Amino acid sequence: MSYTALYRKWRPDSFEEVKGQEHIVQTLRNEVIHNRIGHAYLFCGTRGTGKTTIAKLFAKTVNCENPVNGSPCGTCASCQAIARGNSFNVIEIDAASNNGVDNIRQITEAVQYAPSQGKYLVYIIDEVHMLSTGAFNALLKTLEEPPEYVIFILATTEARKVPVTIMSRCQKYDFHRISIETITGRLTELMEREGISATEEALRYVARAADGSMRDALSILDQCISFNLGEELTFDKVLNSIGAVDTDVFIRMTGEIVKDDISALMDIVNEVVWQGRDLTQFVADYIWFIRNMLFLKISPMTRESLDITEETAERLISLGKDFSTDTLMRYLDILGELLQEIRISTIKRITLEMALIRMVRPEMESDLAAVTGRVERLEKSLVPGGTVYSGYAAGSENA
């Protein structure tokens, strides 16, 4: 039997297994329990947050012969047919490849015929924002007054591209990014089911790298498991698998920025490149590193809400004493621009190196943040070993 990816193998088959979208799950279950089922729904949210999964579960529930507390029983003929993907009551349409007027007309003609089995015909239109203007117009009338046995579920990652006329005819649900804690809990549960050993630190890093997407987390985890088959999944092995680097590298790099040592910075970049690390992931992780340093500098009490260890927090607080909040904000601006550029750059290493030089050499720029950085460099050169606070070197008040 062929291998099934984790995100497909462990796709929730009941509302109880859906994680991170409790507000939507509870609303839909209440609609089923109290027979207040709508005719059109719009699911909005970033990738991998459960839009299609919940759409399929809702389609299964409304057609279930014996629903249990607003969830599908999973054992009736209708539930099993939908689970196998061969039910005539649930029609999935990819709007990215079926975005024309003719495609929508086929739907409007098909809805005139009641289902031969089950209660509802459920149309799940994924990436609905990809429909053409003409296709949206062709859908309007049917969406507003569909037959009583038809339900439309529209899913999109870009709600702003969906016409207001479509939105006003639907119940709109916003899917949240899933928290690191929720994703980590789900990964831990699935690793136990798979019989694979993994450290909590490793799973938390996978959860953070997924950026709120459960599907991305499972895809990354799949990659890490394949890379380390038969071994316990540790933090270092996850870093090696996805081309990321340890926090120690960022601490070293930031220390060289403090020393104004461009040569040492380039050596670290060279080391990262020759280790085969993903430079886009490297920049994204460094942004998180500087962001955490900034928060800890502004308010050390925020360490409890940051996804870092106590030891790392102490090192960041110590390292942050060499920077003003303005400088850290300038670094975040430069790195934010770099992240956009490096994704499309064909010379990623040079793009990264130029950004690091801009961070060390504020005189290369003329905006206010750069001028502040130049003043700080001058102050530190006048007061050797001085610590910078909000743009002023420590000890300069008594000068």
C-alpha positions in Angstrom: 0.0 0.0 0.0 1.3 3.5 -0.9 2.4 5.9 1.8 -0.2 8.5 2.9 1.1 11.9 4.0 0.5 12.7 7.7 -1.9 15.7 7.0 -4.1 13.4 4.9 -3.8 10.3 7.1 -4.8 12.2 10.2 -7.3 14.6 8.7 -10.0 15.0 11.4 -13.1 12.8 10.8 -15.2 14.4 13.6 -15.6 17.9 15.0 -14.1 16.8 18.3 -10.7 16.3 16.5 -10.6 19.8 15.0 -8.1 22.0 16.8 -7.9 25.7 17.1 -11.2 26.7 15.5 -13.6 25.9 18.4 -15.6 29.1 17.8 -16.6 27.9 14.3 -17.1 24.3 15.3 -19.5 25.2 18.1 -21.5 27.5 15.8 -21.9 24.9 13.1 -22.8 22.1 15.6 -25.4 24.4 17.1 -26.9 25.0 13.7 -27.2 21.3 13.1 -28.7 20.5 16.6 -31.3 23.3 16.3 -32.0 22.7 12.6 -30.9 26.3 11.6 -28.7 25.3 8.7 -27.9 28.1 6.3 -27.8 27.9 2.5 -24.4 29.6 1.9 -21.2 29.8 4.0 -17.9 31.7 3.4 -14.8 30.3 5.1 -11.9 32.8 5.2 -8.5 32.3 6.6 -4.8 31.5 5.8 -3.7 28.2 4.4 -3.8 25.0 6.5 -6.2 26.3 9.2 -9.0 23.8 8.6 -11.4 25.4 6.0 -11.7 22.4 3.7 -11.7 20.0 6.6 -14.5 21.7 8.4 -16.4 22.1 5.2 -16.3 18.3 4.6 -17.2 17.6 8.2 -20.2 19.9 7.9 -21.3 18.3 4.7 -21.0 14.9 6.3 -23.0 16.0 9.4 -25.9 17.5 7.5 -26.2 14.3 5.4 -25.7 12.0 8.4 -28.5 9.6 9.1 -27.8 9.5 12.9 -25.9 12.7 13.9 -24.6 12.7 17.5 -24.6 16.0 19.3 -24.1 17.9 16.1 -21.4 15.7 14.8 -21.5 12.9 12.1 -21.9 9.3 13.4 -19.2 8.1 11.0 -20.9 4.7 10.6 -24.0 5.3 8.4 -23.9 4.7 4.6 -23.8 8.5 3.9 -20.9 9.2 6.3 -18.9 6.3 4.9 -19.5 7.3 1.3 -18.4 10.9 2.0 -15.3 9.6 3.9 -14.4 7.4 0.8 -14.9 10.4 -1.5 -17.5 8.8 -3.7 -20.7 10.4 -2.4 -22.9 12.2 -5.0 -24.1 14.6 -2.3 -20.7 16.4 -1.8 -19.2 18.1 -4.8 -15.8 19.7 -4.5 -14.8 22.3 -7.0 -11.4 24.0 -7.4 -12.1 27.5 -8.5 -8.5 28.1 -9.6 -9.0 25.7 -12.5 -12.8 26.0 -12.9 -13.2 29.8 -12.8 -15.2 30.5 -15.9 -18.9 31.4 -16.5 -19.5 28.0 -18.1 -18.3 26.2 -15.0 -20.7 28.1 -12.8 -23.6 27.5 -15.3 -23.0 23.8 -15.0 -23.5 24.2 -11.2 -26.7 26.3 -11.6 -28.1 23.7 -13.9 -27.2 20.7 -11.7 -28.8 22.2 -8.6 -32.2 21.9 -10.2 -32.2 18.2 -9.5 -32.7 17.0 -5.9 -30.3 14.3 -4.5 -31.4 10.7 -4.9 -29.9 9.9 -1.5 -29.2 12.0 1.5 -30.7 15.3 2.5 -28.5 17.9 1.0 -26.3 18.6 -2.1 -23.2 20.4 -0.7 -21.0 22.3 -3.1 -17.6 23.1 -1.7 -15.9 25.7 -3.9 -12.2 26.1 -2.8 -10.2 29.2 -3.6 -13.4 31.0 -4.6 -11.6 34.3 -5.0 -10.1 32.9 -8.3 -13.5 33.0 -10.0 -13.8 35.5 -12.8 -16.1 38.5 -12.6 -18.5 36.9 -15.0 -18.5 33.7 -12.9 -19.3 35.5 -9.7 -22.2 37.3 -11.5 -23.5 33.9 -12.8 -23.4 32.5 -9.2 -25.2 35.4 -7.6 -28.8 34.4 -8.2 -28.4 30.8 -7.3 -26.4 31.7 -4.2 -29.2 34.0 -3.1 -32.1 31.7 -3.6 -30.9 28.1 -4.0 -33.2 25.1 -3.7 -33.8 24.1 -0.1 -31.7 21.0 -0.5 -28.6 22.8 -1.7 -25.8 24.2 0.5 -22.8 26.3 -0.8 -19.6 26.4 1.2 -17.1 28.9 -0.3 -13.5 28.8 0.9 -10.8 31.4 0.3 -7.4 32.6 1.6 -8.0 36.1 0.2 -11.4 37.3 1.4 -10.7 40.9 0.1 -11.0 39.5 -3.5 -14.5 38.2 -3.0 -17.1 40.6 -4.1 -19.3 42.2 -1.5 -22.4 41.0 -3.3 -21.2 37.4 -2.7 -20.2 38.0 0.9 -23.6 39.6 1.8 -25.3 36.3 0.7 -23.2 34.1 3.0 -22.5 33.4 6.6 -18.9 34.5 7.0 -16.5 32.6 9.3 -12.9 33.8 9.9 -10.5 31.0 10.6 -7.8 32.0 13.1 -4.1 31.0 12.9 -3.6 28.1 15.2 -1.5 28.7 18.3 1.9 27.1 18.8 0.6 25.3 22.0 -2.4 23.9 20.1 -0.2 22.7 17.2 2.4 21.2 19.5 -0.4 19.3 21.4 -1.7 17.9 18.2 1.7 16.9 16.9 2.5 15.2 20.3 -0.8 13.2 20.0 -0.1 12.1 16.5 3.5 11.1 17.2 2.2 8.8 19.9 -0.3 7.3 17.5 2.5 6.8 15.0 4.8 5.2 17.6 7.6 7.7 17.0 9.6 9.3 19.7 10.1 13.1 19.6 11.2 15.8 22.1 8.9 18.6 23.1 11.5 21.1 22.0 11.6 19.6 18.5 7.8 19.6 18.1 7.5 23.2 19.4 10.0 24.4 16.8 8.0 22.6 14.1 4.8 24.3 15.4 6.5 27.7 15.3 7.9 27.1 11.8 4.4 26.3 10.6 3.3 29.9 11.3 -0.2 29.0 12.5 -0.9 26.3 9.8 -1.7 22.8 11.0 -1.2 21.4 7.5 2.2 23.0 7.2 3.2 21.7 10.6 2.3 18.1 9.6 4.1 18.5 6.3 7.3 19.7 8.0 7.0 16.9 10.6 6.6 14.4 7.8 9.8 15.7 6.2 11.7 15.5 9.5 10.5 11.9 10.2 11.7 10.8 6.7 15.1 12.5 7.2 15.6 10.7 10.6 13.8 7.4 10.1 14.2 5.0 13.1 15.6 7.7 15.3 14.2 9.9 18.0 13.3 13.3 16.6 15.3 16.0 18.5 15.6 19.7 18.1 19.0 19.5 16.3 17.6 16.9 13.9 14.7 19.1 13.1 17.0 22.0 12.4 19.1 19.8 10.1 16.0 18.5 8.3 14.5 21.8 7.4 17.7 23.8 6.9 17.3 26.0 10.0 20.0 27.1 12.5 20.3 27.1 16.3 19.8 30.2 18.4 23.5 30.2 19.2 24.3 31.2 15.6 22.0 34.3 16.0 23.6 35.2 19.3 27.1 34.9 17.7 26.0 37.0 14.7 24.4 39.7 16.9 27.6 39.8 19.0 29.6 40.5 15.8 27.2 43.3 15.0 28.0 44.8 18.4 31.7 44.6 17.6 31.2 46.1 14.2 33.0 43.2 12.7 31.8 42.7 9.1 34.5 40.1 8.4 33.3 37.8 11.2 29.6 38.3 10.0 30.6 37.2 6.5 32.3 34.1 8.0 29.1 33.2 9.8 27.1 33.6 6.6 29.6 31.4 4.8 29.3 28.8 7.5 25.5 28.8 7.2 25.6 28.6 3.4 28.1 25.7 3.4 26.0 23.8 5.9 23.2 23.9 3.3 20.8 26.0 5.4 17.8 27.6 3.9 18.6 31.3 3.8 14.9 32.4 3.6 14.2 30.4 6.8 17.4 31.8 8.3 16.2 35.4 7.8 12.7 34.5 9.1 14.2 33.0 12.3 16.5 36.0 12.8 13.5 38.3 12.6 11.9 36.3 15.5 15.2 36.5 17.4 15.5 40.3 17.1 11.8 40.7 17.8 12.2 38.7 21.1 15.2 40.8 22.0 13.2 44.0 21.5 10.3 42.8 23.6 12.6 41.8 26.4 14.4 45.1 26.3 11.2 47.1 26.5 9.7 44.8 29.1 11.6 41.9 30.6 8.4 40.6 32.1 7.2 39.6 28.6 9.5 36.5 28.7 6.6 34.3 29.9 4.7 35.0 26.7 7.7 34.5 24.3 8.3 31.0 23.0 11.9 30.8 24.4 13.7 29.1 27.3 14.7 30.9 30.4 18.3 30.6 29.5 17.8 32.1 26.1 15.8 34.9 27.6 18.6 35.8 29.9 21.1 35.8 27.0 18.8 38.0 25.0 18.4 40.5 27.8 22.1 40.7 28.3 22.7 41.1 24.5 20.0 43.7 24.2 21.8 46.1 26.6 24.2 46.9 23.7 21.3 48.2 21.5 18.7 51.0 21.8 15.1 50.2 21.0 15.4 52.5 17.9 18.3 50.4 16.6 16.4 47.1 17.1 13.4 48.6 15.3 15.7 49.6 12.4 17.1 46.1 12.3 13.6 44.7 12.1 12.7 47.1 9.2 15.8 46.0 7.3 15.2 42.3 7.9 11.5 42.6 7.0 12.5 44.1 3.6 15.2 41.4 3.2 12.6 38.6 3.8 10.5 39.9 0.9 13.6 40.3 -1.4 15.3 37.0 -0.6 12.3 34.9 -1.4 12.5 36.0 -5.1 16.3 36.6 -5.3 18.5 34.4 -7.5 21.5 35.5 -5.5 20.2 35.0 -2.0 23.6 35.0 -0.3 24.6 38.4 -1.7 21.1 39.8 -0.8 21.6 38.6 2.8 25.2 40.0 3.0 24.1 43.5 1.7 21.3 43.6 4.3 23.8 42.7 7.2 26.2 45.4 6.0 23.3 47.9 6.1 22.6 46.9 9.7 26.2 47.4 10.7 26.8 50.6 8.6 23.9 53.0 9.2 25.9 55.8 7.4 25.0 54.0 4.1 21.4 55.3 4.6 20.0 58.8 5.3 16.6 58.2 7.0 16.0 59.1 10.6 16.5 55.6 12.0 19.9 55.4 10.2 20.9 58.8 11.6 20.1 57.6 15.1 22.2 54.6 14.5 25.1 56.7 13.4 24.8 58.9 16.5 24.9 55.7 18.7 28.0 54.5 17.0 29.7 57.8 17.7 28.6 57.8 21.3 30.0 54.2 21.8 33.3 55.2 20.3 33.6 58.2 22.7 32.6 56.1 25.7 34.4 52.7 25.3 32.4 49.8 26.8 29.4 52.1 27.3 25.9 50.6 27.2 23.3 52.3 25.0 19.9 53.2 26.4 17.4 54.8 24.1 20.0 56.4 21.9 22.4 57.6 24.7 25.6 55.9 25.9 25.7 54.9 29.5 27.7 57.5 31.5 27.1 60.2 28.9 24.8 62.1 31.3 27.7 63.0 33.5 29.9 64.2 30.7 
